[in-house]
Structure formats: structure tokens, C-alpha cells
Amino acid sequence: MRARSPRARSPGRAGRIGAFLVAASLTAASPLSASAQGSGDVESARVLFVQGAKLARQGRWEEARALYARSLEIRPAPLTRYSLGVAQKESGHLADALASFRAFLAEPTTSTTAPYLGPAREAVAALEGHVGRATIAVRPGNVDGLVLAVDGEPLRVAPGQVVELDPGEHELVARAPGFRAAAARFTVGAGASVEVPITLAPVTAAAAQASAVGGLPPVADSSDVSPSRTLPIVVMGVGGAFVAGGAVLGLSGLKQASSARTSGGSDARAARAKGIIGDALGGVGIATVGIGLYLLLNSDPAPSAATSGSVGPWVSASGAGIEMRL
């Protein structure tokens, strides 16, 4: 354990001042060797690094992070990687910062990088307690061509391995040939670990053929799927049955009333009861058909052609039903 000076700064303030000192020193000592010049790429990387260091001194860490990342893409260098880790840490990209510091420590030590080994190790120790960890569990297992992405960024680990993430909410997307793309949202806390299950469902033969031609299908969006027409048709069928039953019962009542001997006898009363029940069934049936028709017309948000018409029940001596006039 290292002894602390009585005038030691707080960890947060010390980290910020240390980051400024790193940025200042790296501005003076570019990480790209002058002897390695010979192409415009080296000079471009150097310019981006110096600009990033200036932004870091001003506390503009997000902009500095972008410039360091571009410089590293053009010309990988240990001190650029270390500076990128500092900018990532200060801008809140904790998991990326942890990866950058680990990559820096994995580089061969030189006289230029040696002064930053201690700060890098301290940063790794601190960040390991602040990042979240997620284990992806894909079902079914051993899917060929599986591609995983978190928050739109491809994962470079296999299912079952631990993924280090910034604390907060995330979205996992899984894709594989022959399966529908699946998505899962999850939240991980600082220093916490979670398991994220996600299930891939096989696509139909037609969808598989379309996938082979045009690539993997996108994640299904419920807002783009038309409601099923099964329920409206069933509702209309039930309504039609009520109308038909009411018509049959009403006709039976009329027939019984015509053959009744007196208007006040039991036959007449039974006939009137049938007529009332038949009317009630018919009314309920018409209302039910109307509900089913409304659901049916609203189940397709993009009809092929605009139509107009009317729907109504029909009753005859031979039966009853629904008629649509266009």
C-alpha cells in the first residue's frame, strides 16, 4: 500500500488533474515516431492526436474521444490508446475505457509508455468495479451464422461469455439465417451481473426464401403488423347466427299465431313470446354483425382500393343471412 501525502487531493480531483497533465505531456511528445514517417497517414494521425489533446485540456472530452479514436484507426500507437481510454473514462464510456486501458497494458513496455503503466492499472482497478456485466443466453444453442449486437454495436464475444457494459438500459438483438431476428431489453447496474435470455424462432418457408434472397429480416415491429382477421370474422358469424335464429323463431311465432284459435289463448301467448324473443335475437345479431364488420374494416391499414357499400340482414321464408351491397 502506498503512503499518501497529507496534502493528497481527492480521487476525483486528482484524476481530473492527472488527465490534464497527461494531455499536456502527450501534446509535447507525440506518440508517433518521427522515424516512422514516410506517409501522409502518420502525419494525419499526429495532427488528430494533438488536436484531441488540446480539447482534453479544455475539458471537451467527447470531442477529444472522437479525435483520439480517428487517430488510432489511422495509426495505432500505445499512447494514443491510453489517451483514448482517458477521454472515454471522462466522457462516461466506462466499458470502452476499460478495454482501452487493458489494451494499452498489453502493449510492450517502452521508455515512453512506462510512466503511464501505473495510472492505467489504477484506472482498470477502478473501472472494473463500475461497469456492468451481462451473460447472453441464446436459445436454441449452437446456431450457425449467429450475429449479436448490443445498442447497435456488434458483439465480439460468443453466447455464454460475459459482456462488460456501461451501467443502464441496453437492447440486445440476435440474428441468424433461418430464424426471425429477436430483440431483448435489459438493465444492468454498476458492478452488477445479469443474464439476458433471448429466443430465436424459425421463420416460415416463404420467409426463409426471402431471407436467402435479400438477407436477414429486420426485427419484427408490432406497429407494422396488421391485426388478425380471424376475430372479426368469428364475431360476424356469431351475429349472423343470432339474426338467423331470431328470424326462424319469429317466423315460427307468426305461423303459430295464425293458427291460434283465439287471441288470448295459450297458443297466442306462446306465439307472441316467440316473436319478442326473435326480435331481441335479431337486434343482438345485427349489432354483433356491425361490430365484426367494424373490426374487419379496421384490420387492414392499407387496403388496395377504396370501396363503399352497405351491409344488412335479410329474412325470407326459407331462412336468414347477411347481405353486402357494393
C-alpha positions in Angstrom: 0.0 0.0 0.0 1.4 3.4 -1.0 1.6 6.1 1.6 -0.5 9.2 0.9 0.8 12.7 1.3 -1.1 14.8 3.9 -1.9 17.2 1.1 -3.2 14.4 -1.2 -6.1 15.6 -3.5 -9.4 13.8 -3.6 -9.6 10.9 -6.1 -12.0 12.7 -8.4 -9.9 15.9 -8.5 -6.7 14.0 -8.7 -8.0 12.0 -11.6 -9.0 15.2 -13.5 -5.7 17.0 -12.9 -3.8 13.8 -13.8 -5.8 13.6 -17.1 -4.9 17.3 -17.9 -1.2 16.6 -17.2 -1.3 13.5 -19.4 -2.9 15.5 -22.2 -0.3 18.3 -21.8 2.6 15.9 -21.8 1.3 13.9 -24.8 0.8 17.1 -26.8 4.5 17.8 -26.4 5.6 14.2 -27.1 3.6 12.8 -30.0 3.1 9.0 -29.8 4.1 8.6 -33.4 7.7 8.1 -34.0 9.3 10.6 -36.4 11.5 7.9 -37.9 8.4 6.0 -38.9 7.2 8.8 -41.1 7.0 8.3 -44.8 3.3 8.5 -45.5 0.6 11.1 -45.1 -1.3 8.7 -42.7 1.3 9.1 -40.0 1.1 12.9 -40.1 -2.7 12.9 -40.2 -2.8 10.7 -37.1 -0.3 13.0 -35.4 -2.5 16.1 -36.2 -5.6 14.4 -34.9 -3.8 13.3 -31.7 -2.5 16.9 -31.0 -6.0 18.3 -31.6 -7.5 15.8 -29.3 -5.0 16.6 -26.6 -5.9 20.3 -26.9 -9.6 19.5 -26.5 -8.8 17.3 -23.5 -7.0 20.2 -21.7 -10.2 22.3 -22.3 -12.4 19.5 -20.7 -14.1 18.8 -24.0 -13.8 15.0 -23.6 -16.4 13.8 -26.0 -14.7 15.7 -28.9 -11.3 14.6 -27.7 -12.5 11.0 -27.6 -13.7 11.2 -31.3 -10.3 12.6 -32.4 -8.3 10.1 -30.5 -10.4 7.3 -32.0 -9.8 8.5 -35.5 -6.1 8.9 -34.9 -5.9 5.3 -33.5 -7.7 4.0 -36.6 -5.2 5.7 -38.9 -2.1 4.7 -36.9 -2.3 2.5 -33.8 0.0 3.7 -31.1 0.1 2.8 -27.3 -0.1 6.4 -26.0 -3.0 7.2 -28.4 -4.8 4.2 -27.0 -4.0 5.4 -23.4 -5.3 8.9 -24.2 -8.4 7.4 -25.8 -9.0 5.5 -22.5 -8.7 8.7 -20.5 -11.2 10.5 -22.8 -13.6 7.6 -22.7 -13.5 7.4 -18.9 -14.0 11.2 -18.5 -16.9 11.2 -21.1 -18.7 8.3 -19.3 -17.9 5.4 -21.7 -16.7 3.2 -18.9 -16.7 -0.2 -20.7 -14.8 1.2 -23.7 -12.3 2.9 -21.4 -11.7 -0.3 -19.5 -11.0 -2.1 -22.9 -8.6 0.7 -24.0 -6.6 0.7 -20.7 -6.3 -3.1 -20.9 -5.1 -3.0 -24.5 -2.6 -0.3 -23.5 -1.2 -2.5 -20.7 -1.0 -5.4 -23.1 1.4 -3.5 -25.3 5.2 -4.0 -24.9 6.6 -1.5 -22.4 8.9 1.2 -23.6 10.6 4.2 -22.0 7.7 6.4 -23.4 4.9 4.3 -22.1 6.4 3.3 -18.7 5.3 6.4 -16.9 1.6 5.6 -17.7 1.6 2.0 -16.6 0.7 2.8 -13.0 -2.2 5.2 -13.9 -3.5 2.7 -16.4 -3.5 -0.1 -13.8 -5.3 2.1 -11.3 -7.9 3.0 -13.9 -8.5 -0.6 -14.7 -9.0 -1.5 -11.0 -11.4 1.4 -10.5 -13.4 0.7 -13.7 -13.8 -3.0 -13.1 -16.0 -2.1 -10.1 -18.1 0.4 -12.0 -19.0 -1.4 -15.2 -21.9 -3.9 -15.5 -21.7 -7.4 -16.8 -24.2 -9.4 -18.9 -24.2 -13.0 -20.0 -26.2 -13.7 -23.2 -28.1 -16.9 -23.2 -29.4 -17.7 -26.8 -32.0 -20.4 -27.4 -31.6 -22.7 -29.3 -27.9 -23.1 -28.8 -25.2 -23.6 -31.4 -27.0 -21.6 -34.1 -24.9 -21.2 -37.3 -24.3 -17.7 -38.5 -25.5 -16.1 -35.2 -24.8 -12.3 -35.0 -25.3 -10.5 -31.7 -25.4 -6.7 -31.2 -25.9 -4.5 -28.2 -27.2 -1.0 -28.7 -26.4 -1.4 -32.4 -22.8 -2.4 -31.9 -21.7 -5.9 -32.9 -20.6 -8.1 -30.0 -17.2 -9.8 -30.3 -18.0 -12.5 -27.8 -19.8 -15.8 -28.1 -23.1 -16.6 -26.3 -22.4 -17.6 -22.7 -19.4 -15.3 -22.4 -19.5 -12.2 -20.2 -20.0 -8.8 -21.9 -18.9 -5.7 -20.0 -21.3 -2.7 -20.5 -21.9 0.8 -19.1 -24.5 0.8 -16.3 -28.0 1.5 -17.6 -30.5 0.2 -20.1 -29.4 -1.7 -23.2 -31.0 -3.5 -26.2 -29.8 -6.9 -27.4 -30.5 -8.0 -31.0 -29.9 -11.5 -32.3 -29.9 -12.6 -35.9 -29.3 -15.9 -37.7 -30.1 -17.4 -41.1 -33.3 -19.3 -41.0 -34.6 -17.5 -37.8 -36.6 -14.4 -37.2 -34.5 -11.6 -35.6 -35.2 -11.2 -31.9 -34.7 -8.3 -29.5 -34.5 -8.0 -25.7 -34.2 -5.0 -23.5 -32.4 -5.2 -20.2 -30.8 -3.1 -17.4 -27.5 -3.7 -15.6 -26.3 -1.8 -12.6 -22.7 -0.6 -11.8 -20.7 -3.6 -10.6 -23.7 -5.9 -11.1 -24.2 -9.0 -13.3 -27.3 -10.1 -15.2 -28.2 -13.0 -17.5 -30.1 -12.0 -20.7 -32.1 -14.8 -22.3 -33.2 -14.4 -25.9 -35.0 -16.9 -28.1 -34.8 -17.2 -31.9 -37.9 -18.5 -33.7 -37.6 -20.3 -37.0 -39.1 -18.5 -40.0 -41.6 -20.0 -42.4 -40.5 -21.5 -45.7 -41.6 -18.3 -47.6 -39.8 -16.0 -45.1 -36.7 -18.2 -45.3 -36.6 -17.9 -49.1 -37.0 -14.1 -48.9 -34.2 -14.1 -46.3 -31.9 -16.0 -48.6 -32.5 -13.5 -51.4 -32.5 -10.2 -49.5 -30.5 -11.0 -46.3 -31.7 -11.4 -42.8 -35.1 -10.0 -42.0 -35.4 -7.0 -39.7 -36.6 -7.2 -36.1 -40.4 -7.5 -36.2 -42.2 -4.3 -35.3 -45.7 -4.7 -33.9 -46.7 -1.4 -35.3 -46.2 -2.7 -38.9 -48.3 -5.9 -38.4 -52.0 -5.8 -39.4 -54.4 -7.2 -36.8 -55.7 -10.7 -37.4 -59.0 -11.0 -39.4 -60.0 -14.2 -37.5 -61.7 -12.4 -34.6 -63.9 -10.0 -36.8 -65.0 -13.0 -39.0 -65.9 -15.0 -35.9 -67.8 -12.0 -34.4 -69.8 -11.6 -37.7 -70.5 -15.3 -37.8 -71.9 -15.2 -34.3 -74.0 -12.1 -35.2 -75.3 -13.9 -38.3 -76.3 -16.9 -36.2 -78.3 -14.6 -33.8 -80.0 -13.0 -36.8 -80.9 -16.3 -38.4 -82.1 -17.8 -35.1 -84.2 -14.7 -34.4 -85.7 -14.9 -37.9 -86.5 -18.5 -37.6 -88.1 -18.0 -34.1 -90.1 -15.0 -35.4 -91.4 -16.9 -38.4 -92.4 -19.8 -36.1 -94.2 -17.4 -33.9 -96.1 -15.9 -36.8 -97.1 -19.3 -38.0 -98.3 -20.3 -34.6 -100.2 -17.0 -34.1 -102.0 -17.5 -37.4 -103.2 -21.0 -36.4 -104.2 -19.9 -32.8 -107.9 -20.3 -32.1 -108.2 -17.2 -30.0 -106.1 -14.1 -29.5 -106.0 -14.6 -25.7 -105.3 -18.3 -25.6 -102.1 -20.1 -24.7 -101.1 -20.6 -28.4 -101.4 -16.8 -29.0 -99.3 -16.0 -25.9 -96.6 -18.5 -26.9 -96.6 -17.0 -30.4 -96.1 -13.5 -29.0 -93.3 -14.7 -26.7 -91.5 -16.3 -29.7 -91.9 -13.0 -31.7 -90.4 -11.0 -28.8 -87.5 -13.3 -28.4 -87.0 -13.5 -32.1 -86.9 -9.7 -32.3 -84.4 -9.5 -29.5 -82.1 -12.1 -31.0 -82.3 -10.3 -34.4 -81.4 -7.0 -32.8 -78.4 -8.5 -30.9 -77.3 -10.3 -34.1 -77.4 -7.1 -36.2 -75.4 -5.2 -33.5 -72.9 -8.1 -33.3 -72.5 -8.2 -37.1 -71.9 -4.4 -37.1 -69.1 -4.8 -34.5 -67.5 -7.6 -36.5 -67.7 -5.5 -39.7 -66.1 -2.5 -38.0 -63.2 -4.7 -36.7 -62.8 -6.3 -40.2 -62.7 -2.9 -42.0 -60.1 -1.6 -39.5 -57.9 -4.7 -39.6 -56.2 -3.7 -42.8 -54.5 -0.3 -42.6 -53.6 -0.3 -46.2 -56.5 -1.5 -48.4 -55.8 -2.0 -52.1 -58.7 0.2 -53.2 -61.2 2.4 -51.5 -64.7 0.9 -51.5 -68.1 1.9 -50.3 -71.3 -0.1 -49.6 -73.8 -1.2 -47.1 -74.4 -4.3 -45.1 -77.7 -5.5 -43.7 -79.6 -8.7 -42.8 -82.2 -10.4 -44.9 -85.0 -12.7 -43.9 -87.3 -14.9 -46.0 -89.5 -17.9 -45.5 -86.5 -20.2 -46.4 -84.0 -18.6 -44.0 -82.0 -15.6 -43.0 -78.5 -14.1 -43.5 -76.3 -11.1 -44.2 -76.2 -9.2 -47.5 -73.5 -6.7 -48.6 -74.2 -4.3 -51.4 -71.2 -2.5 -53.0 
